[in-house]
């Protein structure tokens, strides 16, 4: 936990591993795989608001 005075702005820059873990946790929380989220995006119909929100937080896949 980071403590900051009310007037301070604290920025946390995650490591690449922390960022990856956060993305994996967000995907898992939806109850879908990334592939399933991708299929929902292609169809233009997400099965939940969380799936929709999570999809737009994911970086594009490296080809």
Short mmCIF file of the C-alpha atoms (twelve columns), coordinates in Angstrom:
data_MODEL
# 
_entry.id   MODEL 
# 
loop_
_atom_site.group_PDB 
_atom_site.id 
_atom_site.type_symbol 
_atom_site.label_atom_id 
_atom_site.label_alt_id 
_atom_site.label_comp_id 
_atom_site.label_asym_id 
_atom_site.label_seq_id 
_atom_site.Cartn_x 
_atom_site.Cartn_y 
_atom_site.Cartn_z 
_atom_site.pdbx_PDB_model_num 
ATOM 1  C CA . UNK A 1  0.000   0.000   0.000   1 
ATOM 2  C CA . UNK A 2  1.244   3.456   -0.860  1 
ATOM 3  C CA . UNK A 3  0.572   6.353   1.470   1 
ATOM 4  C CA . UNK A 4  0.299   9.835   0.023   1 
ATOM 5  C CA . UNK A 5  -0.661  13.215  1.364   1 
ATOM 6  C CA . UNK A 6  -4.050  14.350  0.001   1 
ATOM 7  C CA . UNK A 7  -2.358  16.931  -2.234  1 
ATOM 8  C CA . UNK A 8  0.059   14.417  -3.767  1 
ATOM 9  C CA . UNK A 9  -0.477  12.480  -6.951  1 
ATOM 10 C CA . UNK A 10 0.900   8.961   -6.806  1 
ATOM 11 C CA . UNK A 11 1.472   7.034   -10.007 1 
ATOM 12 C CA . UNK A 12 2.086   3.314   -9.946  1 
ATOM 13 C CA . UNK A 13 3.871   2.011   -13.001 1 
ATOM 14 C CA . UNK A 14 3.460   -1.746  -13.051 1 
ATOM 15 C CA . UNK A 15 6.196   -3.990  -14.283 1 
ATOM 16 C CA . UNK A 16 5.425   -5.928  -17.464 1 
ATOM 17 C CA . UNK A 17 4.790   -9.029  -15.318 1 
ATOM 18 C CA . UNK A 18 2.371   -7.129  -13.057 1 
ATOM 19 C CA . UNK A 19 0.540   -5.725  -16.083 1 
ATOM 20 C CA . UNK A 20 0.250   -9.202  -17.635 1 
ATOM 21 C CA . UNK A 21 -1.060  -10.655 -14.368 1 
ATOM 22 C CA . UNK A 22 -3.659  -7.874  -14.128 1 
ATOM 23 C CA . UNK A 23 -4.839  -8.540  -17.693 1 
ATOM 24 C CA . UNK A 24 -5.061  -12.279 -17.070 1 
ATOM 25 C CA . UNK A 25 -7.029  -11.658 -13.860 1 
ATOM 26 C CA . UNK A 26 -9.423  -9.298  -15.684 1 
ATOM 27 C CA . UNK A 27 -10.047 -11.877 -18.410 1 
ATOM 28 C CA . UNK A 28 -10.581 -14.638 -15.839 1 
ATOM 29 C CA . UNK A 29 -13.074 -12.475 -13.937 1 
ATOM 30 C CA . UNK A 30 -15.316 -12.328 -17.020 1 
ATOM 31 C CA . UNK A 31 -15.684 -16.114 -17.043 1 
ATOM 32 C CA . UNK A 32 -14.607 -16.217 -20.706 1 
ATOM 33 C CA . UNK A 33 -11.320 -16.897 -22.467 1 
ATOM 34 C CA . UNK A 34 -9.687  -14.224 -24.578 1 
ATOM 35 C CA . UNK A 35 -10.746 -16.192 -27.652 1 
ATOM 36 C CA . UNK A 36 -14.358 -16.181 -26.479 1 
ATOM 37 C CA . UNK A 37 -14.193 -12.427 -25.845 1 
ATOM 38 C CA . UNK A 38 -12.743 -11.974 -29.332 1 
ATOM 39 C CA . UNK A 39 -15.619 -13.977 -30.838 1 
ATOM 40 C CA . UNK A 40 -18.136 -11.866 -28.932 1 
ATOM 41 C CA . UNK A 41 -16.442 -8.709  -30.229 1 
ATOM 42 C CA . UNK A 42 -16.542 -9.981  -33.822 1 
ATOM 43 C CA . UNK A 43 -20.254 -10.765 -33.423 1 
ATOM 44 C CA . UNK A 44 -20.854 -7.352  -31.870 1 
ATOM 45 C CA . UNK A 45 -22.680 -8.983  -28.952 1 
ATOM 46 C CA . UNK A 46 -21.051 -9.306  -25.563 1 
ATOM 47 C CA . UNK A 47 -22.621 -11.673 -23.079 1 
ATOM 48 C CA . UNK A 48 -22.075 -9.272  -20.167 1 
ATOM 49 C CA . UNK A 49 -21.163 -5.677  -19.472 1 
ATOM 50 C CA . UNK A 50 -17.979 -6.908  -17.782 1 
ATOM 51 C CA . UNK A 51 -16.980 -8.856  -20.903 1 
ATOM 52 C CA . UNK A 52 -17.560 -5.731  -22.997 1 
ATOM 53 C CA . UNK A 53 -15.565 -3.483  -20.651 1 
ATOM 54 C CA . UNK A 54 -12.725 -5.966  -20.358 1 
ATOM 55 C CA . UNK A 55 -12.448 -6.394  -24.123 1 
ATOM 56 C CA . UNK A 56 -11.751 -2.686  -24.563 1 
ATOM 57 C CA . UNK A 57 -9.022  -2.794  -21.907 1 
ATOM 58 C CA . UNK A 58 -7.059  -5.539  -23.660 1 
ATOM 59 C CA . UNK A 59 -4.113  -4.635  -25.842 1 
ATOM 60 C CA . UNK A 60 -4.120  -5.989  -29.395 1 
ATOM 61 C CA . UNK A 61 -2.530  -9.380  -29.875 1 
ATOM 62 C CA . UNK A 62 0.957   -9.444  -31.303 1 
ATOM 63 C CA . UNK A 63 0.775   -11.188 -34.665 1 
# 
